[in-house]
Amino acid sequence: MTLFLKLVFRNRLAAMGAVVITAILLLALLTPILPLHDPDVTATADRFKRPFSDGHILGTDHLGRDLLSRLLHGTRLSLAVGIAAALIAAATGATIGIGAGYFGGRIDNVIMRVVDMLMAFPYILLALAIVAALGPGLMNALIAVAAVNVPFFARNIRGITVGLAGREFIDAARLAGMGHTKIILTELLPNVLPVIVIAMSTTVGWMILETAGLSFLGLGSQPPQADLGSMLGEARSAMISHPHTSVVPGIMIFLIVMSINLLGDGVRDALDPRLRSGALSRPRATTLVDRKGPLPAPTDDLLSIRDLETQFHVGARTYKAVGGVSLAVKPGECLGVIGESGSGKSVTALSVMGLVASPPGIITAGAVYFQGEDLIGAAYETLRQKRGDRVAYIFQDPLSTLHPLYRV
């Protein structure tokens, strides 16, 4: 958990979003015990009071109701509806997606064609149609928002499940006599769960916005109940003469959606295994060098690799990719390096010109002499002049790596 939070807060925007949404959530939780005015009590003699008026920090609306009280109660309601809609959509969509991806065949084909039909409709029009059929109300708005987002979750989770369903560990579970339900719950779901969490973290903000949109149109929260969308809807007639009545809920909607989206980006990156290795951090122009001890002496060879050691540092762990390789290439000579997959051939070749990504790669020992000049730790401009001109590296899979219009 500590590592997860550290990875999330590595993204400064995600950290800022976490602070903002945490403060908003605390306010929403403390709202019932705060000394606030009754959000539904009208006082027409106090209508449209300016912010910082006596007894009304944010002013009052067109019926004299305290805006601060309505804002906090409305935020509490909007957050509850948005989060509930996200949970319902994620649970329903994930169930459909896992079922379609696991069973495949005709079941998958029928489910996905229905999902395609639903995704063909603009989601806001589909939500309006559902609310029109069910009738206006906050609960019906919640159902509508959850329903229009189910296809999004179903398609995403189905794509992940299809790739997992054909893996060896699923075949092993079948051979062990596991039933479909047990395989789905114990083998597939744990592998799909991070994707569900990522999808929820990046969409819950939009669900809050969609719910607010329905309330703004009068199809969600009904008077006198307040949520952020209904507050905006009631204030639109006074937007010019008394702008504070619409600015207050508008700013709150902006802060909620923006902070959740920023935090969602951080959660998405933190759950990506590449971030744990540092691969999603901005790489250095050349491989990081941290050599200790005396350097091997140069030779007369065209290229001489002497006692090269390259490691990958992932948090507190160290992976030794190349552990003391030495080889030499004389002018006019061809040298073949043979080894099994993962033995360090590619990392050795990349280390020559400082192309191992840092983080997490570090060259910890040895030297690489090209025409008597040590390339390890050389300035970026020096390496840049030699890359492709004096020293070139052709990556694996030449069909996609080599340019079809240039000769080697």
ZIVEN-V53460 format. One record per residue. RES is the residue in three letters. PHI is phi in whole degrees, -180 to 180 (* if undefined). OMEGA is omega in whole degrees, -180 to 180 (* if undefined). Layout:
# ZIVEN-V53460
res->(RES/RES)
phi->(PHI/PHI)
omega->(OMEGA/OMEGA)
This chain:
# ZIVEN-V53460
res->(MET/THR/LEU/PHE/LEU/LYS/LEU/VAL/PHE/ARG/ASN/ARG/LEU/ALA/ALA/MET/GLY/ALA/VAL/VAL/ILE/THR/ALA/ILE/LEU/LEU/LEU/ALA/LEU/LEU/THR/PRO/ILE/LEU/PRO/LEU/HIS/ASP/PRO/ASP/VAL/THR/ALA/THR/ALA/ASP/ARG/PHE/LYS/ARG/PRO/PHE/SER/ASP/GLY/HIS/ILE/LEU/GLY/THR/ASP/HIS/LEU/GLY/ARG/ASP/LEU/LEU/SER/ARG/LEU/LEU/HIS/GLY/THR/ARG/LEU/SER/LEU/ALA/VAL/GLY/ILE/ALA/ALA/ALA/LEU/ILE/ALA/ALA/ALA/THR/GLY/ALA/THR/ILE/GLY/ILE/GLY/ALA/GLY/TYR/PHE/GLY/GLY/ARG/ILE/ASP/ASN/VAL/ILE/MET/ARG/VAL/VAL/ASP/MET/LEU/MET/ALA/PHE/PRO/TYR/ILE/LEU/LEU/ALA/LEU/ALA/ILE/VAL/ALA/ALA/LEU/GLY/PRO/GLY/LEU/MET/ASN/ALA/LEU/ILE/ALA/VAL/ALA/ALA/VAL/ASN/VAL/PRO/PHE/PHE/ALA/ARG/ASN/ILE/ARG/GLY/ILE/THR/VAL/GLY/LEU/ALA/GLY/ARG/GLU/PHE/ILE/ASP/ALA/ALA/ARG/LEU/ALA/GLY/MET/GLY/HIS/THR/LYS/ILE/ILE/LEU/THR/GLU/LEU/LEU/PRO/ASN/VAL/LEU/PRO/VAL/ILE/VAL/ILE/ALA/MET/SER/THR/THR/VAL/GLY/TRP/MET/ILE/LEU/GLU/THR/ALA/GLY/LEU/SER/PHE/LEU/GLY/LEU/GLY/SER/GLN/PRO/PRO/GLN/ALA/ASP/LEU/GLY/SER/MET/LEU/GLY/GLU/ALA/ARG/SER/ALA/MET/ILE/SER/HIS/PRO/HIS/THR/SER/VAL/VAL/PRO/GLY/ILE/MET/ILE/PHE/LEU/ILE/VAL/MET/SER/ILE/ASN/LEU/LEU/GLY/ASP/GLY/VAL/ARG/ASP/ALA/LEU/ASP/PRO/ARG/LEU/ARG/SER/GLY/ALA/LEU/SER/ARG/PRO/ARG/ALA/THR/THR/LEU/VAL/ASP/ARG/LYS/GLY/PRO/LEU/PRO/ALA/PRO/THR/ASP/ASP/LEU/LEU/SER/ILE/ARG/ASP/LEU/GLU/THR/GLN/PHE/HIS/VAL/GLY/ALA/ARG/THR/TYR/LYS/ALA/VAL/GLY/GLY/VAL/SER/LEU/ALA/VAL/LYS/PRO/GLY/GLU/CYS/LEU/GLY/VAL/ILE/GLY/GLU/SER/GLY/SER/GLY/LYS/SER/VAL/THR/ALA/LEU/SER/VAL/MET/GLY/LEU/VAL/ALA/SER/PRO/PRO/GLY/ILE/ILE/THR/ALA/GLY/ALA/VAL/TYR/PHE/GLN/GLY/GLU/ASP/LEU/ILE/GLY/ALA/ALA/TYR/GLU/THR/LEU/ARG/GLN/LYS/ARG/GLY/ASP/ARG/VAL/ALA/TYR/ILE/PHE/GLN/ASP/PRO/LEU/SER/THR/LEU/HIS/PRO/LEU/TYR/ARG/VAL)
phi->(*/-63/-64/-61/-64/-63/-69/-63/-79/-64/-84/-64/-66/-65/-64/-64/-62/-65/-64/-65/-69/-65/-63/-66/-64/-63/-61/-64/-69/-86/-52/-62/-104/-79/-77/-112/-68/-65/-67/-106/-79/-94/-150/-59/-69/-106/-67/56/-72/-72/-58/67/-74/-59/81/-139/-62/-103/87/-130/-97/-69/-110/78/-81/-68/-70/-63/-63/-67/-64/-68/-67/-68/-63/-59/-70/-64/-64/-63/-68/-64/-67/-63/-63/-65/-65/-65/-64/-67/-65/-68/-64/-66/-61/-66/-65/-66/-62/-66/-70/-77/-81/61/59/-66/-61/-62/-63/-66/-63/-70/-70/-65/-62/-62/-64/-67/-74/-72/-83/-59/-62/-71/-68/-65/-64/-62/-65/-67/-66/-62/-74/-87/103/-66/153/-66/-65/-68/-64/-60/-61/-65/-64/-64/-64/-73/-97/-59/-58/-61/-66/-61/-67/-62/-70/-62/-62/-68/-66/-58/-67/-81/-64/-96/-78/-64/-69/-73/-61/-65/-65/-66/-66/-78/91/-69/-81/-60/-62/-67/-64/-64/-77/-101/-108/-83/-58/-60/-80/-91/-55/-58/-67/-63/-63/-62/-62/-66/-66/-95/-119/-63/-63/-70/-67/-63/-66/-65/-63/-63/-63/-66/-68/-61/-83/87/-103/-105/-60/-109/-55/-89/-62/-112/-132/-63/-69/-68/-64/-65/-62/-71/-91/-66/-71/-112/-64/-85/-78/-136/-64/-63/-69/-101/-67/-60/-69/-63/-65/-65/-60/-60/-64/-65/-66/-65/-67/-66/-66/-65/-65/-62/-63/-66/-65/-59/-68/-67/-85/-81/-60/-67/-68/-63/-89/88/-69/-92/-77/-66/-74/-73/-66/-135/-65/-65/-119/-141/-93/-127/90/-69/-87/-63/-74/-71/-125/-89/-71/-63/-131/-132/-104/-122/50/-72/-129/-126/-126/-118/-102/-118/62/-90/-96/-127/-113/-88/-84/-128/-118/92/-87/-134/-157/-142/-124/-89/-56/78/-100/-110/-123/-101/-112/-117/-171/-71/-61/90/-81/110/-64/-66/-65/-62/-65/-68/-67/-57/-110/66/-101/-71/-63/-124/-73/-104/-76/-143/-89/-105/-164/91/-148/-127/-102/-118/53/83/-104/-76/-87/-70/81/-67/-61/-58/-62/-63/-66/-63/-68/-88/-64/81/-97/-103/-132/-131/-130/-98/-71/-63/64/-61/-59/-103/-92/-76/-78/-69/-102/-120/-83/-84)
omega->(179/179/180/179/179/179/178/-175/171/176/-174/178/177/178/178/177/179/179/-177/-176/176/178/179/179/178/177/-180/180/-178/-176/-178/-176/178/180/-177/172/173/-174/-175/-178/-180/176/-173/178/-178/-175/177/173/-178/174/-179/171/-180/177/-179/-175/-179/-179/-179/-179/-174/177/179/180/-177/-176/179/180/180/179/-178/177/179/177/179/-179/-179/178/-179/-179/-179/180/178/178/179/179/-180/-179/-179/-179/-179/-179/179/178/179/-177/179/179/-179/-178/-177/-176/177/176/-176/179/179/-178/-179/-178/-177/177/175/178/178/179/-180/-179/178/179/170/-169/-178/177/178/177/178/180/180/179/178/179/-177/-176/-179/-179/-176/180/178/176/177/179/-179/-179/178/-177/-176/178/178/179/179/179/-177/-179/179/-177/178/180/178/-176/179/179/-178/-174/-180/-178/-175/-177/175/176/179/178/178/180/178/177/178/175/-178/-178/-179/178/-179/-175/-174/-177/-176/-173/178/180/-178/-174/177/179/178/-180/179/-179/179/-176/-179/-178/-176/177/180/177/175/179/179/178/177/178/178/178/177/179/179/-177/-179/-180/-179/-180/2/-179/-175/160/-172/-180/180/176/177/-180/-180/-175/-173/180/-180/-175/-178/-175/-179/-173/-176/-179/177/-179/-176/178/179/179/180/177/179/-178/-179/-176/-178/-178/178/179/178/178/178/176/178/178/179/-180/-178/178/177/-177/179/180/-179/178/-178/-175/180/175/-180/-176/174/179/177/-179/178/-179/177/-177/177/178/-178/179/175/-179/178/179/180/-178/176/176/-179/176/-173/174/-176/175/178/-177/173/-179/-179/-175/180/-177/179/178/-179/-178/179/-173/173/-180/175/175/-179/177/179/179/180/-177/172/-178/178/177/-175/178/-178/180/-180/-178/176/-179/-177/-179/177/-180/179/-179/-177/-177/177/-177/176/-175/175/-3/10/-173/177/172/-171/-179/174/-179/175/-178/174/-175/176/-179/-180/-178/-180/-179/179/180/-178/-179/178/179/-178/180/-178/-178/178/180/-180/-180/-180/180/177/-175/179/-176/-177/-180/-180/-177/-179/178/-175/-177/-180/177/176/*)
